[in-house]
Amino acid sequence: MSSRHHIDDFMRGRIVGKIEEGRKITDVAKEFDIAHSVVSRLWKSFKITGMCSRRHGGGRVRSTTPAEDRYIVQSAKRKRRTTAQQVANQFLAASGKQIS
């Protein structure tokens, strides 16, 4: 498998089903053209949780609301010669939130 991408839930179910049939992890990995470590991790996760669906990560939580984002853009466009630091200081004075 040359490119990195997520395995959809249907494919995960098929992989788990093959292993439950008694097939070896390496054989299943070759059949689906996936690294055996991925199949092994999927099987281990399935044994622990009983589910084979993907956990959705959160990522970083946004510190500003969409309205505040619009305010920042609007204030930057109003005075085009202001630096990013000046815009951040202006936003801090207006809202009390620190942005970078």
N, C-alpha and C positions, 0 to 999 in steps of 0.2 A: 504494500500500500504506500504509494509515493506521497500523496498529500494528506495533511491532517484534517480530519473532519469528524464530527460526532456520528456515532452509530445510532440510527433511529430505534425507537422502542420495538418495532416489529422485528428488526434484525436481532436485537438483544434477546427477544423471546425465542427466536429460532436457535440462537447460539446456546442458550440455556437448555432448550429442549433437546438438542443434540447431545449435550453433556449428560443430561438426565437419562437418555437412552443408553448410556454406557460408553459413548465415544470418548477418546482421549482428547485432552485439551489441545495438544499439538496438531492432531488430525483435524479438529474443528477449525483451528486457526488457519491451517493450510487451505481448507475448503472455502472459507470466507475471505481468504487473502488478507488476514489481519495478524498482527504480531501476537505471539502466544501470551505475552505479558498482559496484553489488553484483555484477552479471553480469560486468563487466569484471574485478573482483578475483577472482571465482571462476575465470574463464578463465585469468587470469594464474597463479593458484595451480596450476591443473591442468597448465598447460604446464611449470611448474617441477618439480612433484612427481610428476605422472602420476596423482594421485589427486584425487578431488573430495569426499572425506569431510571432515567438520568436525573440527578439532582441539579436543580438550577441554582447557580451561584448568584450571589447578590451583587458583588462588585462594590465599588466605593459609593457611599451614600452622598447624594448631592447636598450641598450646603445652601444653595439658593433656589428659590422658587422660579417658575417660568416668568412671573411678573417682575421679579428682581432682575432676572437675566435681561428682559426687555429694557428695564431702567438703566442697566449698565451700558447696554449698546446705545441707547438713546443719548445718554450723557456723554459717551465717547464720540458720537457723531456730531453732537452739538458743538463741541470745541475739538476740532480735529487735531490740533497741535498738542493736546495734553498727552502725557506719557501714561503708561499702564499703571505706574505707581500712583500718579495723581488721581487717576480714575478710581483706584482701589481705596485711596484715602478719602475721596469724596463719598464713595459708597459706605465706608466705615462710619463717617460722620452722619450720613443720612439714616442708615439702618442699624448700626451697631454691630454688624457682622464683618468679620475679617475674611477677605478673599485674597487669592494670590494671582 
